[in-house]
């Protein structure tokens, strides 16, 4: 997370929120937020949301992830939210969203669903 400059702003039971200040190394060939950055951020917010609901000696890891890209990432500051949709004994099912604002208008870049295994 430190390497890409992403930081969490809120960590709650079953939910995490964070932000990213766009930098040149985040961009793809046309200057937009790279899809790999998008998937990395969404994996982190979902994974940490899942982690907030496990026991102290447990870990979580991603076993499945599906990302839908809605819009090009053209913002200067991005926000991401991850939440546990359904917590289970072996798996937590999570949802995430990455977005930015143009004035007051929220622009969704991508949404994801992930399955996090508990170990």
Biopython code that builds the backbone (N, CA, C, O; Angstrom):
import numpy as np
from Bio.PDB.StructureBuilder import StructureBuilder

atoms = [
    (1, "UNK", "N", (0.820, -1.194, 0.000)),
    (1, "UNK", "CA", (0.000, 0.000, 0.000)),
    (1, "UNK", "C", (0.859, 1.252, 0.000)),
    (1, "UNK", "O", (0.560, 2.216, -0.704)),
    (2, "UNK", "N", (1.914, 1.238, 0.779)),
    (2, "UNK", "CA", (2.792, 2.414, 0.811)),
    (2, "UNK", "C", (3.441, 2.648, -0.546)),
    (2, "UNK", "O", (3.608, 3.792, -0.967)),
    (3, "UNK", "N", (3.806, 1.578, -1.227)),
    (3, "UNK", "CA", (4.469, 1.706, -2.521)),
    (3, "UNK", "C", (3.604, 2.452, -3.544)),
    (3, "UNK", "O", (4.118, 3.253, -4.325)),
    (4, "UNK", "N", (2.303, 2.189, -3.538)),
    (4, "UNK", "CA", (1.438, 2.856, -4.516)),
    (4, "UNK", "C", (0.822, 4.146, -3.971)),
    (4, "UNK", "O", (0.211, 4.901, -4.727)),
    (5, "UNK", "N", (0.975, 4.407, -2.673)),
    (5, "UNK", "CA", (0.465, 5.645, -2.100)),
    (5, "UNK", "C", (-0.981, 5.586, -1.641)),
    (5, "UNK", "O", (-1.600, 6.624, -1.405)),
    (6, "UNK", "N", (-1.527, 4.382, -1.511)),
    (6, "UNK", "CA", (-2.907, 4.238, -1.038)),
    (6, "UNK", "C", (-2.918, 4.253, 0.478)),
    (6, "UNK", "O", (-2.068, 3.633, 1.117)),
    (7, "UNK", "N", (-3.887, 4.964, 1.056)),
    (7, "UNK", "CA", (-4.004, 4.978, 2.516)),
    (7, "UNK", "C", (-5.452, 4.827, 2.948)),
    (7, "UNK", "O", (-6.366, 5.377, 2.334)),
    (8, "UNK", "N", (-5.635, 4.070, 4.013)),
    (8, "UNK", "CA", (-6.972, 3.899, 4.578)),
    (8, "UNK", "C", (-7.337, 5.124, 5.390)),
    (8, "UNK", "O", (-6.519, 5.650, 6.145)),
    (9, "UNK", "N", (-8.581, 5.578, 5.226)),
    (9, "UNK", "CA", (-9.076, 6.705, 6.006)),
    (9, "UNK", "C", (-10.046, 6.250, 7.082)),
    (9, "UNK", "O", (-10.201, 6.922, 8.102)),
    (10, "UNK", "N", (-10.706, 5.105, 6.864)),
    (10, "UNK", "CA", (-11.633, 4.541, 7.847)),
    (10, "UNK", "C", (-11.541, 3.030, 7.809)),
    (10, "UNK", "O", (-11.525, 2.423, 6.738)),
    (11, "UNK", "N", (-11.480, 2.427, 8.987)),
    (11, "UNK", "CA", (-11.526, 0.979, 9.112)),
    (11, "UNK", "C", (-12.574, 0.668, 10.169)),
    (11, "UNK", "O", (-12.413, 0.990, 11.346)),
    (12, "UNK", "N", (-13.646, 0.037, 9.722)),
    (12, "UNK", "CA", (-14.775, -0.302, 10.586)),
    (12, "UNK", "C", (-15.016, -1.801, 10.494)),
    (12, "UNK", "O", (-14.505, -2.438, 9.572)),
    (13, "UNK", "N", (-15.773, -2.387, 11.411)),
    (13, "UNK", "CA", (-16.072, -3.814, 11.281)),
    (13, "UNK", "C", (-16.792, -4.097, 9.962)),
    (13, "UNK", "O", (-17.908, -3.629, 9.740)),
    (14, "UNK", "N", (-16.140, -4.865, 9.098)),
    (14, "UNK", "CA", (-16.738, -5.249, 7.823)),
    (14, "UNK", "C", (-16.690, -4.197, 6.742)),
    (14, "UNK", "O", (-17.306, -4.377, 5.691)),
    (15, "UNK", "N", (-15.969, -3.090, 6.964)),
    (15, "UNK", "CA", (-15.931, -2.037, 5.955)),
    (15, "UNK", "C", (-14.627, -1.253, 6.052)),
    (15, "UNK", "O", (-14.161, -0.937, 7.146)),
    (16, "UNK", "N", (-14.041, -0.941, 4.888)),
    (16, "UNK", "CA", (-12.869, -0.070, 4.849)),
    (16, "UNK", "C", (-13.059, 0.982, 3.768)),
    (16, "UNK", "O", (-13.732, 0.755, 2.763)),
    (17, "UNK", "N", (-12.451, 2.132, 3.997)),
    (17, "UNK", "CA", (-12.507, 3.251, 3.059)),
    (17, "UNK", "C", (-11.099, 3.819, 2.959)),
    (17, "UNK", "O", (-10.399, 3.932, 3.965)),
    (18, "UNK", "N", (-10.686, 4.174, 1.751)),
    (18, "UNK", "CA", (-9.364, 4.751, 1.574)),
    (18, "UNK", "C", (-9.304, 5.674, 0.387)),
    (18, "UNK", "O", (-10.285, 5.864, -0.331)),
    (19, "UNK", "N", (-8.110, 6.257, 0.191)),
    (19, "UNK", "CA", (-7.951, 7.199, -0.911)),
    (19, "UNK", "C", (-6.573, 7.078, -1.532)),
    (19, "UNK", "O", (-5.631, 6.563, -0.929)),
    (20, "UNK", "N", (-6.488, 7.570, -2.755)),
    (20, "UNK", "CA", (-5.250, 7.562, -3.527)),
    (20, "UNK", "C", (-5.128, 8.894, -4.255)),
    (20, "UNK", "O", (-6.037, 9.306, -4.977)),
    (21, "UNK", "N", (-4.000, 9.561, -4.058)),
    (21, "UNK", "CA", (-3.682, 10.762, -4.834)),
    (21, "UNK", "C", (-3.019, 10.291, -6.123)),
    (21, "UNK", "O", (-1.974, 9.641, -6.084)),
    (22, "UNK", "N", (-3.621, 10.614, -7.262)),
    (22, "UNK", "CA", (-3.117, 10.156, -8.556)),
    (22, "UNK", "C", (-1.724, 10.719, -8.830)),
    (22, "UNK", "O", (-1.473, 11.912, -8.660)),
    (23, "UNK", "N", (-0.818, 9.824, -9.260)),
    (23, "UNK", "CA", (0.531, 10.208, -9.633)),
    (23, "UNK", "C", (0.856, 9.592, -10.994)),
    (23, "UNK", "O", (0.176, 8.675, -11.453)),
    (24, "UNK", "N", (1.891, 10.106, -11.619)),
    (24, "UNK", "CA", (2.225, 9.662, -12.974)),
    (24, "UNK", "C", (2.450, 8.153, -13.054)),
    (24, "UNK", "O", (2.068, 7.539, -14.050)),
    (25, "UNK", "N", (3.047, 7.545, -12.054)),
    (25, "UNK", "CA", (3.312, 6.111, -12.138)),
    (25, "UNK", "C", (2.053, 5.253, -11.981)),
    (25, "UNK", "O", (2.129, 4.034, -12.134)),
    (26, "UNK", "N", (0.908, 5.852, -11.683)),
    (26, "UNK", "CA", (-0.364, 5.130, -11.615)),
    (26, "UNK", "C", (-1.036, 5.001, -12.985)),
    (26, "UNK", "O", (-2.012, 4.265, -13.129)),
    (27, "UNK", "N", (-0.524, 5.707, -13.978)),
    (27, "UNK", "CA", (-1.244, 5.799, -15.248)),
    (27, "UNK", "C", (-0.828, 4.725, -16.248)),
    (27, "UNK", "O", (0.266, 4.163, -16.184)),
    (28, "UNK", "N", (-1.745, 4.469, -17.168)),
    (28, "UNK", "CA", (-1.458, 3.591, -18.297)),
    (28, "UNK", "C", (-1.049, 4.456, -19.481)),
    (28, "UNK", "O", (-0.838, 5.658, -19.316)),
    (29, "UNK", "N", (-0.931, 3.870, -20.673)),
    (29, "UNK", "CA", (-0.358, 4.556, -21.830)),
    (29, "UNK", "C", (-1.130, 5.806, -22.278)),
    (29, "UNK", "O", (-0.549, 6.669, -22.937)),
    (30, "UNK", "N", (-2.403, 5.925, -21.944)),
    (30, "UNK", "CA", (-3.191, 7.091, -22.352)),
    (30, "UNK", "C", (-3.384, 8.107, -21.228)),
    (30, "UNK", "O", (-4.120, 9.081, -21.387)),
    (31, "UNK", "N", (-2.727, 7.880, -20.097)),
    (31, "UNK", "CA", (-2.790, 8.840, -19.001)),
    (31, "UNK", "C", (-3.886, 8.589, -17.980)),
    (31, "UNK", "O", (-4.021, 9.362, -17.032)),
    (32, "UNK", "N", (-4.665, 7.541, -18.143)),
    (32, "UNK", "CA", (-5.730, 7.212, -17.198)),
    (32, "UNK", "C", (-5.197, 6.300, -16.098)),
    (32, "UNK", "O", (-4.112, 5.733, -16.226)),
    (33, "UNK", "N", (-5.954, 6.162, -15.032)),
    (33, "UNK", "CA", (-5.584, 5.234, -13.964)),
    (33, "UNK", "C", (-5.503, 3.824, -14.544)),
    (33, "UNK", "O", (-6.440, 3.361, -15.194)),
    (34, "UNK", "N", (-4.395, 3.153, -14.311)),
    (34, "UNK", "CA", (-4.165, 1.818, -14.852)),
    (34, "UNK", "C", (-5.126, 0.811, -14.223)),
    (34, "UNK", "O", (-5.410, 0.870, -13.026)),
    (35, "UNK", "N", (-5.620, -0.108, -15.044)),
    (35, "UNK", "CA", (-6.534, -1.143, -14.562)),
    (35, "UNK", "C", (-5.914, -2.021, -13.491)),
    (35, "UNK", "O", (-6.615, -2.498, -12.600)),
    (36, "UNK", "N", (-4.613, -2.239, -13.566)),
    (36, "UNK", "CA", (-3.924, -3.017, -12.539)),
    (36, "UNK", "C", (-3.917, -2.311, -11.198)),
    (36, "UNK", "O", (-4.008, -2.956, -10.153)),
    (37, "UNK", "N", (-3.808, -0.982, -11.219)),
    (37, "UNK", "CA", (-3.893, -0.203, -9.978)),
    (37, "UNK", "C", (-5.298, -0.313, -9.398)),
    (37, "UNK", "O", (-5.483, -0.467, -8.191)),
    (38, "UNK", "N", (-6.283, -0.231, -10.295)),
    (38, "UNK", "CA", (-7.675, -0.337, -9.871)),
    (38, "UNK", "C", (-7.924, -1.674, -9.185)),
    (38, "UNK", "O", (-8.509, -1.716, -8.103)),
    (39, "UNK", "N", (-7.485, -2.761, -9.803)),
    (39, "UNK", "CA", (-7.730, -4.085, -9.217)),
    (39, "UNK", "C", (-6.951, -4.265, -7.921)),
    (39, "UNK", "O", (-7.444, -4.915, -6.998)),
    (40, "UNK", "N", (-5.751, -3.707, -7.829)),
    (40, "UNK", "CA", (-4.969, -3.791, -6.600)),
    (40, "UNK", "C", (-5.684, -3.095, -5.454)),
    (40, "UNK", "O", (-5.797, -3.645, -4.358)),
    (41, "UNK", "N", (-6.159, -1.901, -5.704)),
    (41, "UNK", "CA", (-6.846, -1.126, -4.667)),
    (41, "UNK", "C", (-8.119, -1.837, -4.223)),
    (41, "UNK", "O", (-8.391, -1.938, -3.027)),
    (42, "UNK", "N", (-8.899, -2.329, -5.183)),
    (42, "UNK", "CA", (-10.139, -3.017, -4.822)),
    (42, "UNK", "C", (-9.860, -4.292, -4.031)),
    (42, "UNK", "O", (-10.597, -4.619, -3.101)),
    (43, "UNK", "N", (-8.811, -5.006, -4.392)),
    (43, "UNK", "CA", (-8.444, -6.197, -3.636)),
    (43, "UNK", "C", (-8.074, -5.832, -2.197)),
    (43, "UNK", "O", (-8.431, -6.547, -1.260)),
    (44, "UNK", "N", (-7.364, -4.729, -2.025)),
    (44, "UNK", "CA", (-6.954, -4.303, -0.679)),
    (44, "UNK", "C", (-8.142, -3.901, 0.190)),
    (44, "UNK", "O", (-8.238, -4.320, 1.343)),
    (45, "UNK", "N", (-9.053, -3.086, -0.360)),
    (45, "UNK", "CA", (-10.166, -2.635, 0.492)),
    (45, "UNK", "C", (-11.094, -3.793, 0.846)),
    (45, "UNK", "O", (-11.637, -3.834, 1.950)),
    (46, "UNK", "N", (-11.280, -4.728, -0.074)),
    (46, "UNK", "CA", (-12.109, -5.899, 0.237)),
    (46, "UNK", "C", (-11.397, -6.837, 1.207)),
    (46, "UNK", "O", (-12.006, -7.341, 2.150)),
    (47, "UNK", "N", (-10.118, -7.065, 0.974)),
    (47, "UNK", "CA", (-9.357, -7.948, 1.854)),
    (47, "UNK", "C", (-9.289, -7.436, 3.276)),
    (47, "UNK", "O", (-9.460, -8.206, 4.221)),
    (48, "UNK", "N", (-9.044, -6.155, 3.441)),
    (48, "UNK", "CA", (-8.984, -5.607, 4.793)),
    (48, "UNK", "C", (-10.362, -5.530, 5.439)),
    (48, "UNK", "O", (-10.476, -5.661, 6.658)),
    (49, "UNK", "N", (-11.410, -5.320, 4.644)),
    (49, "UNK", "CA", (-12.767, -5.373, 5.202)),
    (49, "UNK", "C", (-13.042, -6.767, 5.764)),
    (49, "UNK", "O", (-13.598, -6.907, 6.853)),
    (50, "UNK", "N", (-12.645, -7.797, 5.009)),
    (50, "UNK", "CA", (-12.801, -9.175, 5.474)),
    (50, "UNK", "C", (-11.970, -9.425, 6.723)),
    (50, "UNK", "O", (-12.422, -10.090, 7.656)),
    (51, "UNK", "N", (-10.767, -8.897, 6.737)),
    (51, "UNK", "CA", (-9.855, -9.106, 7.863)),
    (51, "UNK", "C", (-10.405, -8.519, 9.164)),
    (51, "UNK", "O", (-10.103, -9.029, 10.243)),
    (52, "UNK", "N", (-11.203, -7.459, 9.078)),
    (52, "UNK", "CA", (-11.750, -6.848, 10.298)),
    (52, "UNK", "C", (-12.724, -7.765, 11.021)),
    (52, "UNK", "O", (-13.064, -7.509, 12.176)),
    (53, "UNK", "N", (-13.181, -8.825, 10.370)),
    (53, "UNK", "CA", (-14.188, -9.709, 10.969)),
    (53, "UNK", "C", (-13.649, -11.084, 11.369)),
    (53, "UNK", "O", (-14.427, -11.955, 11.758)),
    (54, "UNK", "N", (-12.339, -11.294, 11.282)),
    (54, "UNK", "CA", (-11.789, -12.604, 11.632)),
    (54, "UNK", "C", (-11.243, -12.594, 13.051)),
    (54, "UNK", "O", (-11.045, -11.540, 13.655)),
    (55, "UNK", "N", (-11.007, -13.784, 13.562)),
    (55, "UNK", "CA", (-10.434, -13.929, 14.897)),
    (55, "UNK", "C", (-8.955, -13.555, 14.851)),
    (55, "UNK", "O", (-8.358, -13.501, 13.776)),
    (56, "UNK", "N", (-8.375, -13.302, 16.000)),
    (56, "UNK", "CA", (-7.013, -12.797, 16.081)),
    (56, "UNK", "C", (-5.992, -13.706, 15.400)),
    (56, "UNK", "O", (-5.032, -13.204, 14.815)),
    (57, "UNK", "N", (-6.165, -15.014, 15.456)),
    (57, "UNK", "CA", (-5.182, -15.926, 14.875)),
    (57, "UNK", "C", (-5.501, -16.320, 13.435)),
    (57, "UNK", "O", (-4.820, -17.177, 12.873)),
    (58, "UNK", "N", (-6.513, -15.718, 12.830)),
    (58, "UNK", "CA", (-6.893, -16.046, 11.459)),
    (58, "UNK", "C", (-6.304, -15.048, 10.460)),
    (58, "UNK", "O", (-5.965, -13.915, 10.802)),
    (59, "UNK", "N", (-6.196, -15.509, 9.225)),
    (59, "UNK", "CA", (-5.776, -14.677, 8.107)),
    (59, "UNK", "C", (-6.822, -14.796, 7.002)),
    (59, "UNK", "O", (-7.653, -15.703, 7.021)),
    (60, "UNK", "N", (-6.777, -13.885, 6.051)),
    (60, "UNK", "CA", (-7.643, -13.977, 4.873)),
    (60, "UNK", "C", (-6.785, -13.867, 3.623)),
    (60, "UNK", "O", (-5.723, -13.245, 3.636)),
    (61, "UNK", "N", (-7.255, -14.476, 2.554)),
    (61, "UNK", "CA", (-6.597, -14.307, 1.272)),
    (61, "UNK", "C", (-7.633, -14.428, 0.171)),
    (61, "UNK", "O", (-8.644, -15.114, 0.323)),
    (62, "UNK", "N", (-7.371, -13.760, -0.932)),
    (62, "UNK", "CA", (-8.301, -13.711, -2.052)),
    (62, "UNK", "C", (-8.275, -15.039, -2.798)),
    (62, "UNK", "O", (-7.211, -15.526, -3.180)),
    (63, "UNK", "N", (-9.462, -15.622, -3.004)),
    (63, "UNK", "CA", (-9.547, -16.841, -3.815)),
    (63, "UNK", "C", (-10.325, -16.602, -5.102)),
    (63, "UNK", "O", (-10.285, -17.427, -6.015)),
    (64, "UNK", "N", (-11.029, -15.484, -5.178)),
    (64, "UNK", "CA", (-11.761, -15.150, -6.398)),
    (64, "UNK", "C", (-12.001, -13.647, -6.424)),
    (64, "UNK", "O", (-12.268, -13.034, -5.391)),
    (65, "UNK", "N", (-11.906, -13.059, -7.614)),
    (65, "UNK", "CA", (-12.179, -11.637, -7.768)),
    (65, "UNK", "C", (-12.716, -11.380, -9.165)),
    (65, "UNK", "O", (-12.192, -11.888, -10.156)),
    (66, "UNK", "N", (-13.769, -10.581, -9.223)),
    (66, "UNK", "CA", (-14.334, -10.166, -10.506)),
    (66, "UNK", "C", (-14.476, -8.661, -10.482)),
    (66, "UNK", "O", (-15.069, -8.096, -9.563)),
    (67, "UNK", "N", (-13.927, -8.015, -11.502)),
    (67, "UNK", "CA", (-13.953, -6.554, -11.571)),
    (67, "UNK", "C", (-14.671, -6.124, -12.835)),
    (67, "UNK", "O", (-14.410, -6.637, -13.923)),
    (68, "UNK", "N", (-15.577, -5.179, -12.675)),
    (68, "UNK", "CA", (-16.247, -4.550, -13.810)),
    (68, "UNK", "C", (-15.767, -3.103, -13.878)),
    (68, "UNK", "O", (-15.893, -2.345, -12.916)),
    (69, "UNK", "N", (-15.216, -2.738, -15.032)),
    (69, "UNK", "CA", (-14.724, -1.385, -15.244)),
    (69, "UNK", "C", (-15.844, -0.564, -15.880)),
    (69, "UNK", "O", (-16.321, -0.888, -16.968)),
    (70, "UNK", "N", (-16.258, 0.501, -15.192)),
    (70, "UNK", "CA", (-17.387, 1.323, -15.633)),
    (70, "UNK", "C", (-16.942, 2.526, -16.468)),
    (70, "UNK", "O", (-17.525, 2.815, -17.512)),
    (71, "UNK", "N", (-15.914, 3.217, -16.003)),
    (71, "UNK", "CA", (-15.449, 4.452, -16.638)),
    (71, "UNK", "C", (-13.931, 4.535, -16.564)),
    (71, "UNK", "O", (-13.300, 3.891, -15.726)),
    (72, "UNK", "N", (-13.354, 5.340, -17.457)),
    (72, "UNK", "CA", (-11.922, 5.596, -17.390)),
    (72, "UNK", "C", (-11.604, 6.349, -16.104)),
    (72, "UNK", "O", (-12.384, 7.185, -15.647)),
    (73, "UNK", "N", (-10.453, 6.039, -15.536)),
    (73, "UNK", "CA", (-9.998, 6.748, -14.344)),
    (73, "UNK", "C", (-9.325, 8.046, -14.727)),
    (73, "UNK", "O", (-8.156, 8.059, -15.113)),
    (74, "UNK", "N", (-10.073, 9.154, -14.619)),
    (74, "UNK", "CA", (-9.566, 10.456, -15.056)),
    (74, "UNK", "C", (-9.478, 11.460, -13.910)),
    (74, "UNK", "O", (-9.365, 12.663, -14.143)),
    (75, "UNK", "N", (-9.529, 10.964, -12.665)),
    (75, "UNK", "CA", (-9.518, 11.860, -11.517)),
    (75, "UNK", "C", (-8.123, 12.187, -11.022)),
    (75, "UNK", "O", (-7.133, 11.601, -11.462)),
    (76, "UNK", "N", (-8.065, 13.120, -10.112)),
    (76, "UNK", "CA", (-6.814, 13.489, -9.444)),
    (76, "UNK", "C", (-6.721, 12.830, -8.076)),
    (76, "UNK", "O", (-5.626, 12.634, -7.547)),
    (77, "UNK", "N", (-7.869, 12.490, -7.505)),
    (77, "UNK", "CA", (-7.936, 11.820, -6.210)),
    (77, "UNK", "C", (-9.027, 10.751, -6.302)),
    (77, "UNK", "O", (-10.152, 11.023, -6.723)),
    (78, "UNK", "N", (-8.670, 9.544, -5.900)),
    (78, "UNK", "CA", (-9.591, 8.405, -5.977)),
    (78, "UNK", "C", (-9.957, 7.941, -4.579)),
    (78, "UNK", "O", (-9.176, 8.070, -3.637)),
    (79, "UNK", "N", (-11.159, 7.398, -4.466)),
    (79, "UNK", "CA", (-11.649, 6.860, -3.207)),
    (79, "UNK", "C", (-12.085, 5.424, -3.448)),
    (79, "UNK", "O", (-12.584, 5.082, -4.520)),
    (80, "UNK", "N", (-11.890, 4.598, -2.446)),
    (80, "UNK", "CA", (-12.272, 3.197, -2.563)),
    (80, "UNK", "C", (-12.952, 2.757, -1.283)),
    (80, "UNK", "O", (-12.557, 3.138, -0.181)),
    (81, "UNK", "N", (-13.986, 1.944, -1.455)),
    (81, "UNK", "CA", (-14.700, 1.372, -0.319)),
    (81, "UNK", "C", (-14.813, -0.123, -0.529)),
    (81, "UNK", "O", (-15.107, -0.589, -1.630)),
    (82, "UNK", "N", (-14.580, -0.863, 0.524)),
    (82, "UNK", "CA", (-14.763, -2.301, 0.506)),
    (82, "UNK", "C", (-15.641, -2.694, 1.670)),
    (82, "UNK", "O", (-15.553, -2.115, 2.752)),
    (83, "UNK", "N", (-16.494, -3.685, 1.444)),
    (83, "UNK", "CA", (-17.360, -4.126, 2.534)),
    (83, "UNK", "C", (-17.625, -5.618, 2.408)),
    (83, "UNK", "O", (-17.606, -6.193, 1.320)),
    (84, "UNK", "N", (-17.873, -6.217, 3.559)),
    (84, "UNK", "CA", (-18.233, -7.630, 3.587)),
    (84, "UNK", "C", (-19.736, -7.713, 3.367)),
    (84, "UNK", "O", (-20.521, -7.189, 4.158)),
    (85, "UNK", "N", (-20.123, -8.369, 2.300)),
    (85, "UNK", "CA", (-21.534, -8.553, 1.981)),
    (85, "UNK", "C", (-22.116, -9.712, 2.784)),
    (85, "UNK", "O", (-23.247, -9.638, 3.263)),
    (86, "UNK", "N", (-21.332, -10.787, 2.927)),
    (86, "UNK", "CA", (-21.753, -11.942, 3.719)),
    (86, "UNK", "C", (-20.517, -12.555, 4.354)),
    (86, "UNK", "O", (-19.586, -12.967, 3.661)),
    (87, "UNK", "N", (-20.518, -12.609, 5.669)),
    (87, "UNK", "CA", (-19.421, -13.234, 6.406)),
    (87, "UNK", "C", (-19.784, -14.684, 6.700)),
    (87, "UNK", "O", (-20.908, -14.990, 7.097)),
    (88, "UNK", "N", (-18.816, -15.568, 6.499)),
    (88, "UNK", "CA", (-19.032, -16.978, 6.773)),
    (88, "UNK", "C", (-17.916, -17.550, 7.618)),
    (88, "UNK", "O", (-16.997, -16.832, 8.013)),
    (89, "UNK", "N", (-17.991, -18.844, 7.899)),
    (89, "UNK", "CA", (-16.961, -19.501, 8.699)),
    (89, "UNK", "C", (-15.708, -19.795, 7.879)),
    (89, "UNK", "O", (-14.602, -19.785, 8.421)),
    (90, "UNK", "N", (-15.864, -20.054, 6.588)),
    (90, "UNK", "CA", (-14.719, -20.373, 5.727)),
    (90, "UNK", "C", (-14.432, -19.292, 4.685)),
    (90, "UNK", "O", (-13.298, -19.131, 4.234)),
    (91, "UNK", "N", (-15.481, -18.555, 4.313)),
    (91, "UNK", "CA", (-15.332, -17.528, 3.276)),
    (91, "UNK", "C", (-16.107, -16.272, 3.656)),
    (91, "UNK", "O", (-17.174, -16.343, 4.264)),
    (92, "UNK", "N", (-15.548, -15.118, 3.287)),
    (92, "UNK", "CA", (-16.262, -13.843, 3.369)),
    (92, "UNK", "C", (-16.453, -13.370, 1.928)),
    (92, "UNK", "O", (-15.511, -13.362, 1.135)),
    (93, "UNK", "N", (-17.659, -12.984, 1.608)),
    (93, "UNK", "CA", (-17.986, -12.479, 0.279)),
    (93, "UNK", "C", (-18.047, -10.955, 0.369)),
    (93, "UNK", "O", (-18.785, -10.402, 1.183)),
    (94, "UNK", "N", (-17.271, -10.291, -0.470)),
    (94, "UNK", "CA", (-17.090, -8.843, -0.354)),
    (94, "UNK", "C", (-17.441, -8.124, -1.651)),
    (94, "UNK", "O", (-17.485, -8.715, -2.729)),
    (95, "UNK", "N", (-17.688, -6.819, -1.500)),
    (95, "UNK", "CA", (-17.931, -5.937, -2.639)),
    (95, "UNK", "C", (-17.073, -4.693, -2.469)),
    (95, "UNK", "O", (-16.834, -4.238, -1.351)),
    (96, "UNK", "N", (-16.615, -4.151, -3.584)),
    (96, "UNK", "CA", (-15.806, -2.947, -3.530)),
    (96, "UNK", "C", (-16.157, -1.993, -4.654)),
    (96, "UNK", "O", (-16.727, -2.385, -5.673)),
    (97, "UNK", "N", (-15.807, -0.735, -4.448)),
    (97, "UNK", "CA", (-16.040, 0.294, -5.472)),
    (97, "UNK", "C", (-14.902, 1.293, -5.426)),
    (97, "UNK", "O", (-14.454, 1.692, -4.351)),
    (98, "UNK", "N", (-14.433, 1.697, -6.612)),
    (98, "UNK", "CA", (-13.421, 2.740, -6.752)),
    (98, "UNK", "C", (-14.048, 3.881, -7.548)),
    (98, "UNK", "O", (-14.671, 3.652, -8.585)),
    (99, "UNK", "N", (-13.881, 5.107, -7.060)),
    (99, "UNK", "CA", (-14.540, 6.249, -7.705)),
    (99, "UNK", "C", (-13.757, 7.530, -7.466)),
    (99, "UNK", "O", (-12.831, 7.575, -6.655)),
    (100, "UNK", "N", (-14.152, 8.568, -8.192)),
    (100, "UNK", "CA", (-13.613, 9.913, -7.994)),
    (100, "UNK", "C", (-14.760, 10.893, -8.203)),
    (100, "UNK", "O", (-15.864, 10.503, -8.584)),
    (101, "UNK", "N", (-14.488, 12.153, -7.953)),
    (101, "UNK", "CA", (-15.513, 13.182, -8.112)),
    (101, "UNK", "C", (-15.104, 14.188, -9.184)),
    (101, "UNK", "O", (-13.945, 14.592, -9.277)),
    (102, "UNK", "N", (-16.085, 14.579, -9.988)),
    (102, "UNK", "CA", (-15.979, 15.728, -10.880)),
    (102, "UNK", "C", (-16.954, 16.748, -10.317)),
    (102, "UNK", "O", (-18.159, 16.663, -10.553)),
    (103, "UNK", "N", (-16.424, 17.719, -9.568)),
    (103, "UNK", "CA", (-17.306, 18.627, -8.839)),
    (103, "UNK", "C", (-18.060, 17.815, -7.796)),
    (103, "UNK", "O", (-17.449, 17.156, -6.954)),
    (104, "UNK", "N", (-19.389, 17.864, -7.852)),
    (104, "UNK", "CA", (-20.223, 17.106, -6.925)),
    (104, "UNK", "C", (-20.640, 15.746, -7.478)),
    (104, "UNK", "O", (-21.289, 14.964, -6.784)),
    (105, "UNK", "N", (-20.273, 15.467, -8.712)),
    (105, "UNK", "CA", (-20.701, 14.236, -9.370)),
    (105, "UNK", "C", (-19.719, 13.093, -9.090)),
    (105, "UNK", "O", (-18.522, 13.200, -9.358)),
    (106, "UNK", "N", (-20.251, 12.009, -8.550)),
    (106, "UNK", "CA", (-19.452, 10.812, -8.284)),
    (106, "UNK", "C", (-19.331, 9.999, -9.564)),
    (106, "UNK", "O", (-20.336, 9.670, -10.193)),
    (107, "UNK", "N", (-18.087, 9.669, -9.954)),
    (107, "UNK", "CA", (-17.813, 8.870, -11.149)),
    (107, "UNK", "C", (-17.237, 7.524, -10.692)),
    (107, "UNK", "O", (-16.140, 7.467, -10.137)),
    (108, "UNK", "N", (-17.977, 6.460, -10.928)),
    (108, "UNK", "CA", (-17.502, 5.127, -10.579)),
    (108, "UNK", "C", (-16.544, 4.634, -11.655)),
    (108, "UNK", "O", (-16.895, 4.582, -12.834)),
    (109, "UNK", "N", (-15.345, 4.276, -11.246)),
    (109, "UNK", "CA", (-14.356, 3.719, -12.166)),
    (109, "UNK", "C", (-14.571, 2.215, -12.299)),
    (109, "UNK", "O", (-14.573, 1.678, -13.407)),
    (110, "UNK", "N", (-14.753, 1.534, -11.159)),
    (110, "UNK", "CA", (-14.916, 0.080, -11.195)),
    (110, "UNK", "C", (-15.591, -0.411, -9.919)),
    (110, "UNK", "O", (-15.533, 0.228, -8.869)),
    (111, "UNK", "N", (-16.229, -1.567, -10.049)),
    (111, "UNK", "CA", (-16.789, -2.282, -8.905)),
    (111, "UNK", "C", (-16.295, -3.717, -8.971)),
    (111, "UNK", "O", (-15.973, -4.234, -10.041)),
    (112, "UNK", "N", (-16.241, -4.347, -7.810)),
    (112, "UNK", "CA", (-15.782, -5.730, -7.790)),
    (112, "UNK", "C", (-16.571, -6.548, -6.783)),
    (112, "UNK", "O", (-17.203, -6.019, -5.869)),
    (113, "UNK", "N", (-16.512, -7.844, -6.983)),
    (113, "UNK", "CA", (-16.939, -8.806, -5.973)),
    (113, "UNK", "C", (-15.748, -9.725, -5.746)),
    (113, "UNK", "O", (-15.055, -10.109, -6.688)),
    (114, "UNK", "N", (-15.523, -10.067, -4.501)),
    (114, "UNK", "CA", (-14.407, -10.942, -4.173)),
    (114, "UNK", "C", (-14.857, -11.981, -3.157)),
    (114, "UNK", "O", (-15.789, -11.775, -2.381)),
    (115, "UNK", "N", (-14.160, -13.096, -3.197)),
    (115, "UNK", "CA", (-14.334, -14.132, -2.186)),
    (115, "UNK", "C", (-13.016, -14.221, -1.434)),
    (115, "UNK", "O", (-11.960, -14.430, -2.030)),
    (116, "UNK", "N", (-13.087, -14.061, -0.131)),
    (116, "UNK", "CA", (-11.909, -14.133, 0.723)),
    (116, "UNK", "C", (-11.998, -15.395, 1.583)),
    (116, "UNK", "O", (-12.970, -15.595, 2.312)),
    (117, "UNK", "N", (-10.992, -16.224, 1.490)),
    (117, "UNK", "CA", (-10.943, -17.437, 2.297)),
    (117, "UNK", "C", (-10.330, -17.113, 3.665)),
    (117, "UNK", "O", (-9.427, -16.282, 3.770)),
    (118, "UNK", "N", (-10.826, -17.772, 4.697)),
    (118, "UNK", "CA", (-10.287, -17.627, 6.048)),
    (118, "UNK", "C", (-9.372, -18.807, 6.325)),
    (118, "UNK", "O", (-9.714, -19.953, 6.032)),
    (119, "UNK", "N", (-8.215, -18.522, 6.888)),
    (119, "UNK", "CA", (-7.240, -19.565, 7.194)),
    (119, "UNK", "C", (-6.850, -19.456, 8.641)),
    (119, "UNK", "O", (-6.033, -20.241, 9.121)),
]
sb = StructureBuilder()
sb.init_structure("model")
sb.init_model(0)
sb.init_chain("A")
sb.init_seg("    ")
for serial, (resi, resn, name, xyz) in enumerate(atoms, 1):
    if name == "N":
        sb.init_residue(resn, " ", resi, " ")
    sb.init_atom(name, np.array(xyz, "f"), 0.0, 1.0, " ", f" {name:<3s}", serial, name[0])
structure = sb.get_structure()
